Amino acid sequence: MMPVRARGVTTLYGTLLACIILAAPRAFAQSGGKDLMAGAEKLSKSVALGLTGRQSVTNALNAERQVRHLDSLPVSADEDKVIAHDVMADYYQTAHVPELVRYHARAVVYFAQYLDANAQRRLASIIFDGYLALAELRIDDGAPTDAAAILGVVPSDVAASTYVQDPLRNALGRISLVRRAAPPINSPDWINAAARPASITPDGSPSQGAHAATVIEFTAWWCGPCHDSYKYLRDASGQHPAHSVNVVLVTALMGTFRTTTHLSRPAEVAQLTNYFDNEEKLGFPIAVVDSTGPPVSAYYVDAYPEIIVVDGNGIVRAVLRGWDSRSDARLGNAINDALR
């Protein structure tokens, strides 16, 4: 099967765009198939089972056919439709196909509106995932105002869920950071910072001028995607030789390191220093902070890595989460924007 180019991204999964309906979810069938209602839950579970393991277009196509079958069932099957579309959106996030993430997240939001209050509360986390996926896509498109508007219409029964309150607050907080002054990075413990500053304000120094950028990454020793991001961070300055690109890492204390538990703060700082200096060979200033309170709370961190790009005037230009095959390009674009 030949790859198809979808919005500038060449991917085998782009061929699926020709295999499913791209109309608004409002056009989905809402009647018929009553004799198959008993199999709705089975279909939903089958979608999830079929997408476990190795990614492949064949698996995705089979799952799409089952989801289309679910969509044809009456409204009483909407809970299973919400679950199945959420599974599909999550799958395409992993496969890096934003067009199909958007399609299935919209379906989650659409079918969720027909659920009663009890069902919305039961599926609150799943429904919120749909809104969050749509909001993050708009952030990627450079439209944080649209992202905030999407999260602003999360149904009240969903937003009130104890499983949604903190993620929703953090998501809105991250959006609010964009185009505002970056909070300072405060810590009594620093790695690779000779002066051991109590605080770093992420902006350009007078010698750097406005055409400078600071990349702040909240990271952790146990985080695989964080490790993958370090190669790009090491090369960031070299990719912008005419400008100053600074990198600052922030890592939170956990009281453990690998198999060692109940570590004192000095002992954990020593372990982290050895890890970042000798194993990862990172020469960036690294703040070792508490897991709660600023700067973790000031940047609304709830997943690693979280990467913030700040321009030379100290203004946040982008907030990125996670690291995958698209992230180097996304971060590069954000740095270029900050250097203008």
N, C-alpha and C positions, 0 to 999 in steps of 0.2 A: 504494500500500500504506500503510495507516494505521499509525502507530507504536504500539507496545505498551509499557506501563509495566512495567518489571522492577526490583523492589526499589527503587523510587523514582527510577529513572533512565529517562527517556523516550528511546528509541532505535529506529530502524528495525530494528536488528539484534536487538532483543528479540523480533521475530516468529519468529526462528529457534528460540527456545525451544520453540515449538509444532511444530517441524519435525524435531527430532532426539530421540533417546532420552536421557532424563535419569536413567535408572537407573544404578546403579554399573557401572563397566566390567566387573565380574565376570560380568555377564549377557551380554557380547558373545559371539557365536557363535565357536566354535573349530574347526569342521569344515565340510566341503563345499567346493565350488568348486576342487577340485584341478586341474582342467583349465585354470584361469585363473592358476595360480601363476606362470607365466612372465611374466605381465603385472603382477605385484605392484609391482616396481620402477618400471615405467612409470606405474602408477597414482599412486604416491607422488610421482614427479616432476611428474605432471600436476596434482596438488593445488597444489604450489608455483608452477607456471607460471600456473595459473588465478587465483592470488591476487596476482600482481604487477600493479603499476599502480594504477589508481583503485579505491578501496574501493566495493563495491556489494553489496547483499543478493543479487542474482542470482549474482554470482561466488561469494559465500560458500555459497549453496545448492547450486550445482553442485559445489563442493569437498566439501561435506558428503555429497553423494550418493556421490562417489568414495571418501570415507573410510569410509562405511557398507559399500561394496563390499569394501574392503580388510579391514574388521573381520570379514567373513564368511569370509575365507580361513583355511586351517589355520595352526597355530602356526609353521610354517616361514616364514611371511610376517611374523612379528612385528617384525623389524627395520624393514621398510617401514612398518608400522603406527606404530611409535614415531616415525619421521621425519615421517610425515604429520600425526600429532596434534600434534607439536611445532610444525610450520608453522601449523596452525590456532590453537594457543594464542597464538603470537606475533602472528598476524593480529588476533585479538580483543583482545590487549593494546593494539595500535595503535588499534583501533576503540573501545576503552573499554567492553568488554562483559565485566565480571568473571565473570558466571555461566558464560559459554562458555569463558573462560580456565580456570576451575576444572574444567569438564567435560573439556576436552582435556588439561589437565595431569594430571588423574587417570588418563586413558587412557594417557598416556606412562608414568607410574609403574606402572600395572597391566601393560602389555605388556612393559615392561622386565624385570620379575621373571622372565619365562620365557626370557630370553636367557641363553646360556652366558657364562662369564667373558670369553672373547675378544670376543664381541659387545658386552658391557657396556663393555669397555675401548674398543672402537672408537667407540661412541656415547656416551662418557662425558659430553661437554659437553652433548649433547642431552638425555640422561637427567637430568643435574643441572638443566637449565633447567626441567624439569617439577617437580622438588622445590622449586626456588627460587620458581617462580611460585605454588605452593600456599602456601609459607611467607609470601611477601609479601602474599598475600590475607588470611592470618590476621593479619598485622601491621595491615593496613588495617582489619580487623574489631576491632582493639584487643586482640588475644590473642597477645602476643609469646612467651609460654610455649609455646603450641601451635606457633608458627613454629619455635622452637628444637627442639621434639620432632620435627617433620617433617624438619628438616635432620639430626637425629641418627640417622635411619634410612636415610640415603643408602647404597646398597650399597657394600661395601668396595672392590670393583674400580672403581667409579665414583669414590669419594672419593680413591683412590690415584692417579688420573690427574694428570699434571703440568698438564693444562689445567683441572682442577677444584680442586686444592688451595688456591690463593690465593683464588679466588672463594668457596669454601666457608668458608675461614677468615674472610674479610671479612664474609660474610653473618652468620655466627655472632657475630662481633665487634659488628656494628651492632645486632643483637638484644640483646646483653649490655649495650649502653649505656643502654637504656631503663630508667628508674627508678633510675639511678645518677648520681653527681655528674659533671657535664660537665667533660671535660679542659680546661685553660686553652688559650688561643690565644696562642702565642709567636711572635714575629718581630722581627728588628731593623729591618724596613722596614714602615711603615704609610702608607697613603694616607688623607687626611681625618682624621687623628688628630693634633691640634695638639701634644699632649704627647709624641708618638712613644713610646708605652708599649712596654716589652719584652714585656708580657703583658696579656691581658684575661681576667679570670675571668667567665664568662657567668652572672651571677646578678644579682638585684636589689640596688640600693644601699639603705642604711637609709632614705633619703628616699622611695624607691619602695615599700618594704614588700613584703609577700609577693605582692601582686597586680600582678606585673610579669612580663614574658616577654622572652626574647631569642631571635631567629631567626638562626641561623648558616647561611650558604649557602656551600658550596664551589663555586666557579665558575671559568670560563675565558673569555677574550675570544673564542675560536673556537666557543663552545658556543651553538648556536641556541636550545635550550630554556632555557638560562640567561638569555639576552636576553629571552625571553618572560616569564620570572618577575619581571623587574625592575619591571614596572608594578604588580604586586601588592605587592611589597616597598615601593615608594614610598608606596603608599596604606595600608600596614598600620597605622601609628599612627593615621591618621584613621579607620580602621574600628573602633578601640577607644579612643574619646576619653576614657573614664573611667579608663583604665589606661595604664601605661607599656609600650610594645612597642619594644624596641631591635632593631636589625638590624646584624649584623656579617658582612662578606664575607671569604672567604679565597680567594686565587688563587695558584697555584703557578708558579714560574719554569720556563721551558722553554728559554731561550737563544735564542728566536726570537720575532718578532712580525710576523705577516703575511708579507711577502716578505723581511724582514730577518733574517739569520741570524747566529750567532756573537756574540750580544749579551753585553756584560759585565753584571754584576748592576746597577750604577747605570743603565746605558743602558736595560735592560729595565724597571726600575722606573719610569724616566721615561716610557717608551712606555705602560706600563700606567696611570700616573697620568693621562696625557693621554686615554687611552681611557675610563677610568671617570669622570673628572671632566668632560671636555669633550664626549665623544661620547654616553656613556650618561647623563651628568648625575646621577650618584649621589653623594649626600653622606654615605653611611655610612662608618664606619671599615672599611678594607680591609687585611687583613694580606697581605703578599707573602711567601710562604714557599718553602722548598725542596720539590721534588716528592716526596722521600722523607723519612721521619722524621716526628716530630710537628710540627704537629697533624694532618697528612694521615694518618699511620699510626694516631694515637690515635683518630681517628674512622672508620677502616677505609674510606677513600674509594677507590673503584675506578671510579666513573662520575660524570659531572656532569649536572645539579647534584645535590648531596646536601644536604639541608636538615634541620637539627636544631632542634627547638623545646625551649627550656629554661625552666623556671619560675623564680619569684623566689627560690627557695631553691637555685638552681643544679642542679636535678635534671632530667635529660633526660626529656621526656615523649613525644617522637615523633622518628623518623628517617624522612624521606621521600626517595625517589630519583626523578629525572626530573621533567619538567614537561609536562603536557598539559592538555586542557580540563577535567579533573576536579581538577587540583591546587590551584586557588585555594580550592575548597570544602574539600578535605582539609587544607590548611594552615590555613585559617580555623578549622576544627574543632579542630585541634591547639593553636592559639593560645588559643582559648576554654577548652580543657581546662587549659592551663598557667596561665591567669588566675584559675581558681577558687580 
